[in-house]
Amino acid sequence: MDKSANSVMSKTSSVNINELCSMADKAYRNNRWRTGHALALRAAMLGERWAQYMIAFSYDEGKGVRRNYVSAAYWYRRAAKQNYSSAQLNLGILYGNGRGVRKSFKTALRYYRLAAQQGNRNACFNLGLYHSEGRGVKESLRWAKYWYGRAAQKGDREAKRRLRQLNMQAKQG
């Protein structure tokens, strides 16, 4: 932990969870990732899902800490259990790529579905991709169109492009 993070931590012994998150968010926004990580870690250990997500993200991206996909998966999983859709999405990505966890398209799909049920546009896109390529499921252009359509409705340009492409393929063949 750097000196500023150590200093902040010694001043936060009686701070509530919301204040910890606010201080962590401010540190992250100011690119003080180590300080943000130290503050968020305290809130994450108390069960705060945003903080758990941010700790996971720090490990996933190597921001303020050494990149560690196993730790990222651990913290994403904790936030995902509390229905944090971005954590569910990112945990799905880790499973889809086999980073920090055993590669499993089926598990990735499960987490994408959980995030998509909450309206996460990127999860909808990834479900469209998995269905169009047959990753972990039988290839299904119908389901690919459905999920790309959901992502497109939420403003995803690439999903709109892929949906148009699938519709053109259907007309040609």
N, C-alpha and C positions, 0 to 999 in steps of 0.2 A: 504494500500500500504506500502511495506517495505521501509526502509530508502534509499536503493540504487535505488529503483524505483522512489522515490520522487526526489532524486538527479538528476537522468537521465531526468525526466520529466521537471524539471526546466531548464535544459540545452537544451531542444529540442523545445523551443517555436517558433523558426524560421526555423526549419528543414523541408525539403520537404518530400513528402510522400514516395519516394523511399529510402531516407535515414532512415526514421522511420522504414520501413520494413526491411532494411538491419540490423539496430541496433536490432530490435526485433528478427530477425532470429538468429543473433549472440548470443543474450541472451538465446533464446530457446536451441540452440545447446550446450550452456554451462550450461544447467539445471538451469538457473536463470529464472524460469517460471513467477514469479511475475513481474520482470522487463520486460520480454518479453511481458507479458499480458498488462502491462501499455502502452508500446510503440505501440503494435499492436492495442490496443483500439483506440488510436488517429488516426491511419491510417484507421482503420475500420470505424470510424465515418465519415471519409472523403470519404468513398465509395470504398476503396481498397479491392478487393475480397479475395486475399490471407490472408490479415489481418483479414477479417471477418471470414474466415474459421478457422484461428488459435485461434481467440477468442472463437468460437464455440467449437473447439476441447478442449481448456482449460476447459471450462465448462463441456463438455461431460466426460472428463477424471478426472476432479478435479485436474488439474495441475496448481498450483499457485493461484487458487481460489477454493472456495467451490463448489463441484459438483452441477450443476443446469441444469437439462435437459430442462427446459422451456427456459432458456437463450441460451442453446446450439441450440435448435430448431430455436429460433429467428435469431441467427447469421448464422447458416447453411442456413436458408431460404434466407437471404440477399445475401449470396455468391452464392447460387444455382440460384437465379434470374439472376445472371451475368454469368451463364453457367460454374461455377466452378464444375467440375465433382466429385471431392472428397466430396464436400459439398452436392451435389445431392445424392451421395451414402450414406453418413452418415445420411442425413435427411430421406432417405428411411429406413434406419435401425431403426431410432427413431420411425417412423410411424409403422414399422413392429412389434416393441416391445412395443409400447405404452408408450414410455418414453418422458415425457414433452409435449406430444401431444396425442390426442385421437387415439387409435390403429386403423389402417386402412391398410389392405393389399393392397387395390386398390390404395391408395395414395402412399404407399411404391413402388408399381409397377411403378407408373408414374415417380417417381424420379429415380428408377433404370433404366428405359428406357432412360430417359434424359442422365444419366451418361454413359450408354452403347453406346448410339449414338456417344459419344465422345471417345469410345474405352476403357472405364474403365473396366478392367478385373474383378474386384470384383463385379461390377454391373451385368456383364454378368453371372457370377456364380450365383448370387442371383436370377436372372431371371430364370435360369435353375432350381434352387431349388424350386422357387414358382410354376413353371409350372409342375415340377415332383410331387409336393405334393398338388397341387390344392389350393394354398393360393391366394385368391383374384381373381382367374381365374379358369376356368374348367381345370382339370388335363389333360395335353397333353404331352405325351412322345415325340411326334414330336418336339414341341417347347422346351421341356426340352433338347433334344438332340441338337437342334440348338444353344441354349444359352450356354450349357456346351461346345459345340464345339467351339464357339467364345472365351470362357474363356480359353479353352485348347490351342487354337492357340496362345494365348497371354502368354502361359507358366504356366497356373494354373494346378498344379499336381492333386489336388483333383477333379477338373473338368474332367481331363483325366480319372481318376479312375471311376468316376460316369458315364462318357460316355461309357467306356468299359462295366461297369455293366449293363447299359440300353441296350446296343447292345447284350449282352449275354442273357438278359431276353427276348428280341425280338426274338432271334433265338430259344429259348426254348419254347416259347408259342405263 
